[in-house]
Amino acid sequence: MSELHVVVAGWTFGTGPSGATRRQVELLRALPPHLRRGERVTVLVEDPVLGPPRPYPEVPFPVLPFRAPHLPTWRRVLAERRRLAKTLRELRADVLDLGTLPVHAHLPCPVVLTIHDLREDHPDFARRAGWFQRRVLARALGRARRVVVPSRFTADALGRAFPGRTPPVDVVPNGVDAAFLERRPEPAEAPYFLHVGHLEPRKNLEFLVEAHAALTGPAEGTQLVLVGQDLGGGASIRARVDALGTAGRVRFVGTIDDAQLLDLYAGARAVVVPSRYEGFGLPAVEGLAVGVPTIVSSAGALPEVAGGRATILPPDDQRAWTDALGAACSAAPQPSDVDARKRAAERFSWDRAAAALVESWRAAAAGATRSL
């Protein structure tokens, strides 16, 4: 009987919807069939110092509070430095699954570090001084036993940024929920385009509202629905909408539950992902899984995950995006793309992703140095 205790740092649990949180929760839910006898998982979650406990997503493993706020970052880092090693020793952890930086020195077990993207290394979207973030990441790579990334694009970017300095890198793609594959398109009577993602600069949403505003003819009245939390880009996007005079045609719906989101996917004339940088791009896969026409930019990992089933356009060619939006709106609703749905089901399964993640954990615990 193999013994393996993996402690998962679920710092973003209960902090609201995000791609990283969704990935972590869905992977945990898909894990049980892939665990052998003697293998177990414990999830550490943020325990707010002030205020009531957060409602955490349901997962099939013990969830233990760890007194560390997710934000501000400096307080989380300080709490990790003070308490994480002690907690891991008390839990007799064999592996720490970590999705945030930094990786602290002198932890009592190997670390499997998830890196979703290298946006901090991108000059347009760095959230901190580039040199500082690069230094933190370089140290993390030196301390991690293995690294998990969601796409080959991110793996290659990591190799270019830190040649010869990374531990083994395992590509574990995101999955798509079965509900998306079971749903069929149901175009709404009032047509709309759908964007799902945080309101932040790398999502290229000011560009999108400009391309949308340039629609003419029958497509001119088509709404643009923006689903997502405001992470600093909302004010500038709204200001651009007001300047374009399209406030009545753009809907900001914030965060919504999964059932509402699935309904919005099914009713859309097109799912649009114009990002200038993505380490994966789950909304593109979800649009294809439902069978809705999907338009993505040629940046980041989006062409990789779309696999030739989406319309792929440069992220700075407004005319091309306006034309594609107009074509999607004016075309008669089409039957769902069976090939695209099949590909989404085969390539982007949470079950397959969970199986790959467990293998990364086992390899880290065994001290393996070969990429899976």
N, C-alpha and C positions, 0 to 999 in steps of 0.2 A: 504494500500500500504506500503510495507516494504521499509525502507530507509537503504541503505548500500553503502558506498563509500570506495572502496578498492584501495589503492595506491600500485602499484607494482614497486619495485626497479629493473629496467632493466639495471643494470650497465654493463652487458656484451654485450648489443645490439651494433652492429657495430664493435665488436672487433675481428671478424672472427669466423669461424665455431668451435663449440664445442658441446658436448653432453648437457651441462647445458643450453647453449643458445638455442639449438634446442628444448629442452623440454619446456622452457619458452615460446618461440614463438608459438609453436604448441598448447600449452594449451590456450594461449590467443586467438588464432584463433578459437579454438573450443568452447569458452566460451559463446558467445551471446545467443544461444538457452536456456541456463541454468540459465540466469539471470531473476529475477522477475522484475516487474515494480518498479521503485525506486532504483534499484540496478545498480551501475555504477562502472567503472574501469578507472583509470588514470595510465599511465605508465611514470615513471621518467627514463630518459636516460642520459647517460654520456654526458656532454657538455665540450669538450676539451678546456682547457684554451688557448692552442696554436694550430694553424693549422686549416684547414677547418672542417666544420661539417662532421660527419661520415654519411654514408648511412645506415639508420636504417631499419630493416626488417618491412614489412607492417603488421600492426595489426589493428583490428577493434575498437580501442579505442584512445582517445586523448594521444598524446605523448609530454611530456614536458621536456625541457632540465634542468638538475640539474648540477650545476658547480662543478663537481667532476670527476677526472680521474679514470678509472678503475684500472690502474696501474701507478706508484707503489702503493702497498697496503697502505702504511703509509699515502700517500696523500689523498687517497679515505677516509680512516678512519678519518683523520683530517677534511675533508670537511663535512663528515656526522655529526661529532660532532658539527661543527659550524652551519650547515644550515638545517639539516634534520628535527629536531623538529619544527623549524619555518615554513618550507615548509609544513609539515603535518598539522600544525594548519591552515595555510592559505588555504589549500585545503579542510579543514574540513574532514579529513580522519577518517574513522571508524576502518580501519584495514590496517596495513602495511604488504605486502607480501615481504619477504626478503629472498634472497638466498645466502647471504654472511655473514661472521663474521666481526666484533662483532655485538651484539645487544646492542645499546647504552642505558644507563639509562635515565629515565625521558622523554621518548617519549610519545606523547599525545594520543596514541591509542594502542590497542593490536597488537602484532606482531605474524604472522604465519611464522615460520622459516623453510625453506627447507634445509635439510641436505642430500646431495647426497651420501655420504659415510663417513667412519671414517678413511680414509687413513692416516691422521695425527697422529692417534693413533696406526698405524701399524709401528713397528720399522724399516722395510725395506724401507718405502716410505715416512716417515715424511719429510715435506718440511721445517719445522722449528723445533726448540727445542721442544721435545715432551711435556715437562712440561708446557711450555708457551702456546702451542696450546690447551692443555687439560684444562688449566685454563680459557682461552678465551671461549672455548666451554661450560665449566661448568657455567660460568657467563651468556652466551647466553641462555642456557636452563633455568636458573633461571628467566630470563626476558621475555622469549617468552610465549605467551598464549597457542600456539599449535605448534607442529612440524610435518612437512610433510616429508616423506621419500619415495624413489621409490620402495623399496622391503622389504619383511619380514626379509631378511638377515640383512639389515641395521637397521631395527627396533630392532631386537634382539641384534645386536652388540651395539646399543646405550643403551639398557637396561642393558647389562652386564657391560659396561664401566661406567655407572652412575646409579647404582641401586637405585631406589626410589627417584631419583633427576630429572626426566624428566617430562615435562608437557604431556598431552595426545598426543600420536603419531598416525598419520593417514598415512596409506600406500596408496600412489597414484602412481601406476606404470606409466612408460612411455608408449607411444602409438607407433603405426606403421602407416606410411602414407598409404593412400588407393592406391597410385601408386605402392607400393611394392606388395600389395595383388593382384593387377590387372596384374602385369608383370609375364611373364613365363620365365623359364630358357632358355637361348640361348647360349649354350657353344661355346666359341670362338674357331676358328681354331687353334690358337696358345694358348695352355692351360696355365692357370695361377691360382694360389691361391690368395685370396684377404684378406688383413687385413685392417680394417678401425679403426682409432683411433690415438690420439696424439703419437708422438715418445717420450716416457718417460719411466723411469725404470719399473714401475708397469705393463706395457704392456708386458713385458717379450719377447721383440723382438730379443734380442741377442740370446736367447734360440731358438726362432723360426727360425732365419736364420741358426743356426747350424743344427737343425732338417732338414731343407730344403736342406742344403748343403750335407747331408748324403744320399740323394736319389740316387739310382742307376738304371740302366736299362732304359726302355722307359720313366720313370718318371723323369729322371735326367735333361732333358731339360725344364721342366715346370718352368715357371717364378713365382716369388713371388712379388706381387704388394702391396706396402705399401702406403696407403692413410692417410694423416694427417699432422698436423702442428708439427714442431719440438719444443718440450717443454723441451729441455735439453738432450735428449737421442740420437739425430741424429748422432752426431760425433762418439760416441762409437759404434753405430750400423753399420755405414759405415766402421769404422775401422775393425770391426769383419768381415764384408762382404769381405773387401779387403784381410784380412788375410786368409780367407777360399777360396779365388780365385773364388768367385761367383758373382763378380760385374756385369757380363753380364747377370745374371739370376735374379737379384733383381732390381726392379724399384721403385724409390722414386718419387711419383707424387705430393706430397704436398697436398694443399687443392684444391678441385674442386667443381663445382656447382652440384645441386641436380640431374639434368638430366644425367650428366656424371657419377655420383656415381651410379645411378640406372642401367645404362648400364653395369658398371663394376660388380655389383652384379649379374646381369642376365647372364653375360658371364663367370663367375668363375666356375672352377671345384669344388671348396670348399671355403667357408668362414671360416676363422680361427681366433679364439679369445683365445690366450694362456695366458691371463693375470694372474698375481699372486694375483690381488685384483681388484674387481669390485663391486660397489654399485648397479649396474643394469646390464649393458652390452647390449646396444641397437643394436649394429651390429649383435649380435647373433640372436635377434628377427627379424631383417631385413633380414638376410640370410634365416631364416626359412620361413618368409613371402613370399619371392620370390620363394621358393621351391628348393633352392640350398643346397646340402649337407653342413652341418655346424659342425665344430669341435671346441669344447670349453674346457677350463680347468675346473677342479673340484673346483676351488677356488672362494671365494666370493659368489656373487649372481648368478653366471652363471648357475649352475645346476637348480636353482629355475626358472629362466626365460626360460631356454631351455625346461623344463618340460618333459624330457625324449625323446625329438624328435631329439636331437643332439648327436653326438659322444662326450662323456665326458672322458677326460684323465687327469692324474696328470700333474701339470704345470712344473714338473722337470724330466719327463720320456721321454728323447729324443728318445729312440728307439720306444716307443709307438707312438709318434708324427710322426716320419719318416715313420713308417709302415702305419699309417692312411692317411698321405699325398699320399703315393704311391698307396694305395688302391683307394683313391678318384680319382687319375689321371688315373689309369689303367682301372677302371670300365667304362662300357659303360654309356653314359648319361642316367639318369633315368627320368621318368615322375615326375612332381613335387609332393611332399608329401602333399596330400590333407588334411590329418589330421593335419599336422603341420601348414599349412596355415590357416585352420579353427580355430585352437587354437590361433594363433597369432591375428586373426581378433576378436575373442571373448574376449580374456583376455587383449589384449594390444591395446585398442582403445583410441585415443585422446579424443573422445567424452565422453567416460566413465570416463576418468581421469579428464576431465574438470568438469564434474558433481560432482565428489568427492572433487575436490579442492574447488568449491563453497561452499559445505557443511562445509568444514573446516573453511572457512572464516566466514560463518554465525555462526558457533559454537563459534569461537573466539570472534566475536562481541557480542554474547549473554553471554559470560563468562562461557560457558559450560565446564565441566570437564570430560566428558565421551568421550572416543575414539570412532570414527565412525566405 
